[in-house]
């Protein structure tokens, strides 16, 4: 049985995630993985579990939060 790196739960269905930096972590749920691995929006602090937006190494959950943090020109989607 694996043990979750966040909550310490022993669970027979744990899974591992290897980050781009090569760090391997073990979790018992996606919820725990999100809390540990997902970046947080620089403006509102929510965990970014979708695409989000990025500017010069700064991460935001949406273009609105980026704009409120002073970043210009980002869009959540491209108009057709």
RALIN-V762654 format. One record per run of one state. SS is the DSSP state (H for helix, E for strand, L for the rest). FROM is the first residue (numbers start at 1). LEN is the number of residues. If there is no record, write none. Layout:
ss=SS from=FROM len=LEN
ss=SS from=FROM len=LEN
This chain:
ss=L from=1 len=1
ss=E from=2 len=2
ss=L from=4 len=6
ss=E from=10 len=2
ss=L from=12 len=3
ss=E from=15 len=4
ss=L from=19 len=5
ss=E from=24 len=4
ss=L from=28 len=2
ss=H from=30 len=8
ss=L from=38 len=2
ss=E from=40 len=1
ss=L from=41 len=6
ss=E from=47 len=1
ss=L from=48 len=5
ss=E from=53 len=3
ss=L from=56 len=2
ss=E from=58 len=3
ss=L from=61 len=2
ss=H from=63 len=6
ss=L from=69 len=12
